[in-house]
Amino acid sequence: MHHRAPILPPADNWPILAPPDCPSCETSTEVTWSGRATSLDDGAEVLLWECGGCCTDWCIPAKYWPTLDGPDCPTCGSLNTCWATYAPEHPGDLWTCDNGHEFVLDPEGLIFLPEDTP
């Protein structure tokens, strides 16, 4: 059986490390993200998922990081920072500020600047 690499939602959606388990076959090995849609029930944005193993399609509510609720930029001190993505080189989150600076905040609160990366 061929396992596809997971396709995950864009970085502006709430970050997830792995796709959700399929509600039918209860595995995530063949689950991929299909896109965004608007729920017919309440008009809320949802993320569409599909399982390549059992061909089940389903959706979950879309969640977002607060746009301007991140740590202060360590380079310029800007208060307007926003989460960008996960940073694999330092397990943590990549943040950007409105002046274009990037930095990584790890789970222990340590900040890594681009020149700190290996």
C-alpha positions in Angstrom: 0.0 0.0 0.0 1.4 3.4 -1.0 1.2 6.2 1.7 1.0 9.7 0.5 2.6 12.5 2.4 -0.1 14.5 4.3 -1.3 17.7 2.6 -2.2 20.1 5.3 -4.1 23.4 5.3 -2.4 26.7 4.6 -0.5 28.4 7.4 -3.2 30.9 8.1 -5.4 28.1 9.5 -4.9 26.8 13.0 -1.7 24.7 13.0 -1.9 21.0 13.1 0.9 18.5 13.2 -0.9 15.6 11.5 -4.2 15.1 9.7 -7.2 14.1 11.7 -8.2 10.5 11.9 -10.8 9.4 9.4 -14.2 9.0 11.1 -14.8 5.8 9.2 -11.6 3.8 9.3 -10.0 5.7 12.3 -6.6 6.1 10.7 -4.8 9.2 9.4 -2.3 7.5 7.1 -4.3 8.2 3.9 -6.0 11.4 5.0 -5.4 14.6 3.0 -6.8 18.1 3.1 -9.1 18.9 0.2 -9.8 22.6 0.7 -12.0 25.1 2.4 -15.8 25.5 2.2 -18.7 27.3 3.8 -21.0 25.2 6.0 -24.5 25.0 4.7 -25.8 24.7 8.3 -24.5 27.9 9.8 -22.3 29.6 7.2 -19.1 29.0 9.1 -15.9 28.2 7.3 -14.9 24.5 7.4 -11.9 22.5 6.3 -12.6 19.6 4.0 -10.8 16.3 4.4 -10.8 13.0 2.5 -9.5 9.5 3.2 -7.8 7.8 0.3 -8.1 4.5 2.1 -11.8 4.2 2.5 -13.0 7.2 0.3 -14.7 9.0 3.2 -15.1 12.8 2.9 -15.9 15.0 6.0 -15.3 18.5 7.3 -14.2 20.1 10.6 -14.6 23.8 11.6 -11.8 26.1 10.6 -9.9 27.8 13.4 -7.5 30.7 13.2 -4.7 32.1 15.3 -5.4 35.6 16.5 -3.7 37.8 13.9 -2.2 40.4 16.3 -1.8 38.4 19.5 1.7 37.1 19.2 4.9 37.9 21.1 6.6 41.2 20.5 9.2 41.2 17.7 12.7 40.8 19.2 14.2 42.7 16.3 12.2 45.9 16.2 9.9 45.6 19.2 6.7 45.7 17.1 3.6 44.5 18.9 1.9 43.5 15.6 3.1 39.9 15.1 1.4 37.0 13.6 1.9 33.2 13.5 3.2 32.0 10.2 3.9 28.2 10.4 5.7 25.5 12.4 9.5 25.8 12.4 11.0 22.3 11.9 14.6 23.5 12.5 13.7 24.6 16.1 10.6 22.8 17.2 8.3 25.8 17.8 6.4 28.4 15.9 7.6 30.8 13.2 6.3 34.4 13.8 6.5 37.5 11.6 6.0 41.1 12.4 4.4 43.9 10.3 8.0 45.1 9.4 8.8 41.7 7.8 11.1 40.3 10.6 10.9 36.6 11.4 11.6 34.7 14.6 10.9 31.3 16.1 9.4 30.9 19.5 9.9 27.5 21.0 7.7 25.8 23.6 10.0 26.8 26.4 9.8 30.5 25.4 13.2 30.7 23.8 13.5 33.0 20.7 15.6 32.0 17.7 16.3 34.6 15.0 17.0 33.6 11.4 20.8 33.8 11.9 20.5 31.4 14.9 19.3 28.6 12.6 21.8 25.8 11.7 
